[in-house]
């Protein structure tokens, strides 16, 4: 009886069948890629001007007086210099990045969950919260490898303010390759890895946790015999609250790693390294800490958290809505 409950088939030779992969896995993976891409791009349109301000605040050289007094002043100066177009400069790379990031996050999150269920032989039972956190962290670590080159181009485009100098993303790609080779595109990878691994655990964990609370107090539970992925959807407003909480958790907890990463990726533009040498992740972090302390590590965090709440709420609600509508 115990063997049957755990999916172990015992025959005359006492053999054990390995857990099978669901036949619909390919279809579900395709949905994750398409729906995740659509949700990510929609969210990026909403948040991009705020992200531009964040990067400009983060990348101010530590050896010079600060150019911007805060987010509002940065918005004002940026809009005066180049209008709304300047705040959306370089959006082509992050639009592609948002599609890659969000689709990869949802895709790898589902795949890793399926793998964990297969290992734990609990395909009909929900995974524990600690396992979901582990799945989110693993998903973020995978995504970071794809995201760093895209964010490198995005950050360089966002801080270019020289009059008449507007290189295309392709020109920047060619320049980076000439100067640093293929590995140059992964400048700041450690910062992205820390941010995405910890941040994705917080992102998915917060969403799952808040959703579970809503289900508990709304008495929403899966029907008998249904799998965890077939739980009835939450109302849209509850999805958005859970998504907003996820966005705040993702951005606040590991923000210093993102600050250091942005400074590394914009060093050549902002001339943060006066001697022209390329500093390591820890070297940039130590220099920033000596000059500006904890405040410098969290510069631009307020506006980032403010824009991440509606953006993440929109991403989750669009993703869940598409999955519900297209089955």
C-alpha positions in Angstrom: 0.0 0.0 0.0 2.8 2.4 0.9 4.6 1.6 -2.2 1.6 2.3 -4.4 1.0 5.6 -2.7 4.5 6.8 -3.6 4.1 5.7 -7.3 6.5 2.7 -6.9 5.5 -0.2 -9.2 6.7 -3.6 -7.9 6.7 -6.5 -10.3 8.2 -10.0 -10.1 11.7 -8.7 -10.6 11.3 -6.1 -7.8 12.0 -3.2 -10.3 11.2 0.4 -9.7 9.8 2.8 -12.3 11.2 6.3 -12.4 8.8 9.2 -12.2 7.5 10.0 -15.7 7.5 13.5 -17.2 4.0 14.8 -17.9 3.1 14.5 -21.6 1.9 18.1 -21.7 5.3 19.4 -20.5 6.2 20.8 -23.9 3.0 22.7 -24.3 3.2 24.1 -20.8 6.8 25.2 -21.4 5.7 26.9 -24.7 3.0 28.8 -22.8 5.5 29.9 -20.1 7.7 31.4 -22.8 5.0 33.2 -24.7 2.9 34.4 -21.8 6.0 35.3 -19.7 7.4 37.3 -22.7 4.2 39.2 -23.2 3.8 40.0 -19.4 7.5 41.0 -19.1 7.3 43.4 -22.1 4.1 45.0 -20.8 5.6 45.5 -17.4 8.8 47.0 -18.9 6.8 49.7 -20.7 5.3 50.8 -17.4 8.5 50.8 -15.4 11.2 51.9 -17.9 11.4 55.7 -17.2 11.7 54.9 -13.5 14.5 52.4 -14.2 16.3 55.0 -16.2 16.3 57.4 -13.2 17.4 54.6 -11.0 20.4 53.7 -13.1 21.4 57.4 -13.4 21.2 57.8 -9.6 23.2 54.6 -9.1 26.0 55.4 -11.6 27.0 58.8 -10.2 30.8 58.8 -9.7 31.8 58.5 -6.0 34.8 60.9 -6.6 32.7 63.8 -7.8 29.8 65.8 -6.3 26.4 64.2 -6.9 24.7 65.6 -10.0 21.2 64.7 -8.9 19.7 65.6 -5.5 17.2 62.7 -5.7 14.7 60.9 -8.0 12.5 64.0 -8.6 15.5 66.1 -9.5 16.8 63.4 -11.8 13.4 63.2 -13.5 13.4 67.0 -13.9 16.9 67.3 -15.3 16.5 64.3 -17.6 13.2 65.5 -19.0 14.5 69.1 -19.5 17.6 67.7 -21.4 15.9 65.3 -23.7 12.2 65.1 -23.0 10.3 61.8 -22.6 12.3 60.3 -25.3 15.4 60.5 -23.1 13.7 58.6 -20.3 12.9 55.8 -22.8 16.4 55.8 -24.4 17.7 52.3 -24.9 14.4 50.6 -24.3 14.9 48.1 -27.2 17.5 46.1 -25.3 15.5 45.9 -22.0 12.3 45.1 -23.9 14.2 42.0 -25.2 15.6 41.5 -21.8 12.2 41.7 -20.1 10.9 39.1 -22.6 13.9 36.8 -21.9 14.0 37.4 -18.1 10.3 36.9 -17.4 9.8 34.0 -19.8 12.9 32.3 -18.5 11.9 32.9 -14.9 8.4 31.4 -15.3 9.7 28.6 -17.6 12.5 27.5 -15.3 10.4 27.9 -12.2 7.9 25.4 -13.5 10.5 23.0 -14.8 12.3 23.0 -11.4 9.1 22.5 -9.6 8.3 19.5 -11.8 11.7 18.1 -11.1 11.3 18.6 -7.4 7.9 16.8 -7.4 9.5 13.9 -9.4 12.3 13.6 -6.8 9.9 13.9 -3.9 7.3 11.6 -5.5 4.6 14.1 -4.6 3.1 15.1 -7.9 -0.4 15.3 -6.3 0.7 17.4 -3.3 1.7 21.1 -3.2 5.4 21.7 -2.6 6.4 23.2 0.8 7.2 26.9 1.0 10.9 26.3 1.6 11.1 24.1 -1.6 9.3 26.9 -3.6 11.9 29.4 -2.3 14.6 27.0 -3.5 12.9 26.7 -6.9 12.7 30.5 -7.2 16.4 30.9 -6.4 17.5 28.3 -8.9 15.3 29.9 -11.5 16.9 33.3 -10.9 20.5 31.9 -11.1 19.7 30.4 -14.5 18.1 33.7 -15.7 21.1 35.8 -14.6 23.3 34.3 -17.3 21.0 35.5 -20.0 20.2 38.8 -18.4 23.7 40.3 -17.7 24.6 41.1 -21.4 21.2 42.7 -22.0 21.5 44.8 -18.9 25.0 45.9 -19.8 23.7 47.4 -23.0 20.7 48.9 -21.3 22.7 50.6 -18.6 25.2 52.1 -21.0 22.3 53.5 -23.2 20.6 55.0 -20.1 23.6 57.0 -18.9 24.7 58.4 -22.3 24.1 62.1 -22.1 26.8 63.7 -24.3 25.1 66.1 -26.8 24.9 64.6 -30.3 26.2 61.2 -29.2 23.5 58.6 -29.6 25.1 55.2 -30.5 22.7 52.3 -31.3 22.7 49.1 -29.3 24.5 47.4 -32.1 27.3 50.0 -32.1 27.7 49.4 -28.3 27.7 45.6 -28.8 30.5 46.0 -31.4 32.5 48.3 -29.1 32.3 46.0 -26.1 33.4 43.1 -28.2 36.3 44.9 -29.7 37.5 46.2 -26.3 36.8 43.1 -24.0 35.9 40.2 -26.2 33.0 37.9 -25.6 33.5 37.8 -21.8 33.1 41.5 -21.7 29.3 41.1 -22.1 29.2 39.4 -18.7 30.7 42.4 -16.9 28.8 42.6 -13.6 27.6 39.0 -13.7 28.2 38.4 -9.9 26.0 41.3 -9.1 23.3 40.0 -11.4 23.7 36.5 -10.0 23.3 37.7 -6.4 20.3 39.9 -7.3 18.5 37.4 -9.4 19.1 34.3 -7.2 18.1 36.0 -3.9 15.6 38.3 -5.6 13.8 35.6 -7.5 13.5 33.5 -4.3 11.9 36.6 -2.7 9.8 37.3 -5.8 8.2 33.9 -6.2 8.2 33.3 -2.5 6.3 36.5 -1.7 3.8 35.8 -4.5 3.2 32.2 -3.4 3.0 33.2 0.3 0.5 36.1 -0.2 -1.5 33.9 -2.6 -1.6 31.1 -0.1 -2.9 33.6 2.6 -5.6 34.7 0.2 -6.6 31.1 -0.6 -6.7 30.3 3.1 -8.9 33.1 4.2 -11.0 33.1 1.1 -11.5 29.3 1.5 -10.3 28.7 -2.1 -8.9 25.2 -2.5 -8.3 22.9 -5.4 -11.0 20.3 -6.2 -10.4 16.7 -5.3 -7.9 14.9 -7.5 -6.6 18.1 -9.1 -2.9 18.9 -9.4 -1.2 21.9 -7.7 -1.1 23.7 -11.1 -4.9 23.3 -11.5 -5.9 25.4 -8.5 -8.7 27.8 -9.1 -7.3 31.3 -9.9 -7.5 34.1 -7.4 -9.5 37.3 -8.2 -7.4 39.8 -10.3 -7.1 42.3 -7.4 -5.7 39.6 -5.2 -3.2 38.5 -7.9 -2.1 42.2 -8.2 -1.6 42.6 -4.4 0.5 39.4 -4.4 2.4 40.6 -7.4 3.0 44.0 -5.9 4.3 42.4 -2.7 6.6 40.2 -4.8 8.0 43.2 -6.7 8.8 45.1 -3.5 10.5 42.1 -2.0 12.6 41.4 -5.1 13.9 44.9 -5.4 14.5 46.0 -1.8 16.3 43.0 -0.3 19.2 42.7 -2.7 19.3 46.3 -4.0 23.0 46.9 -3.1 24.1 44.1 -5.4 22.2 45.8 -8.3 23.8 49.2 -7.4 27.3 47.7 -7.6 26.4 45.9 -10.8 25.1 49.1 -12.4 28.2 51.1 -11.5 30.4 48.3 -12.9 28.5 48.3 -16.2 28.6 52.1 -16.6 32.2 52.7 -15.4 33.5 53.7 -18.8 30.7 56.2 -19.3 30.7 57.8 -15.8 34.5 57.5 -15.4 34.1 56.1 -11.9 37.6 54.6 -12.2 39.9 57.6 -12.7 42.9 55.4 -13.6 40.9 53.5 -16.3 41.3 50.1 -14.6 38.4 47.7 -14.5 37.6 47.0 -10.9 36.0 43.8 -9.5 32.6 43.5 -7.9 34.1 43.7 -4.4 36.4 46.6 -5.4 33.5 48.7 -6.7 31.5 47.9 -3.6 34.3 48.9 -1.2 34.9 52.1 -3.0 31.2 53.0 -2.9 30.9 52.1 0.8 33.9 54.3 1.7 32.6 57.3 -0.2 28.8 57.1 0.5 28.2 54.4 3.0 24.9 52.5 3.2 23.0 55.4 1.7 25.1 55.1 -1.5 24.3 51.4 -1.7 20.5 52.2 -1.6 20.6 55.3 -3.8 17.6 55.2 -6.1 15.9 52.4 -4.1 12.8 54.4 -3.2 11.8 55.0 -6.8 12.8 51.4 -7.8 10.4 50.0 -5.1 7.7 52.4 -6.1 7.8 51.4 -9.7 8.3 47.7 -9.0 5.0 47.3 -7.2 2.6 48.2 -10.1 5.0 46.6 -12.7 5.2 43.3 -10.9 1.5 43.3 -10.1 0.8 43.8 -13.8 3.3 41.1 -14.8 1.7 38.4 -12.6 -1.9 39.4 -13.5 -1.1 39.4 -17.2 0.7 36.0 -17.0 -2.1 34.4 -14.9 -4.8 35.9 -17.1 -3.2 34.6 -20.3 -2.8 31.1 -18.7 -6.4 31.1 -17.6 -7.8 32.4 -20.9 -5.8 30.1 -23.1 -6.0 27.1 -20.7 
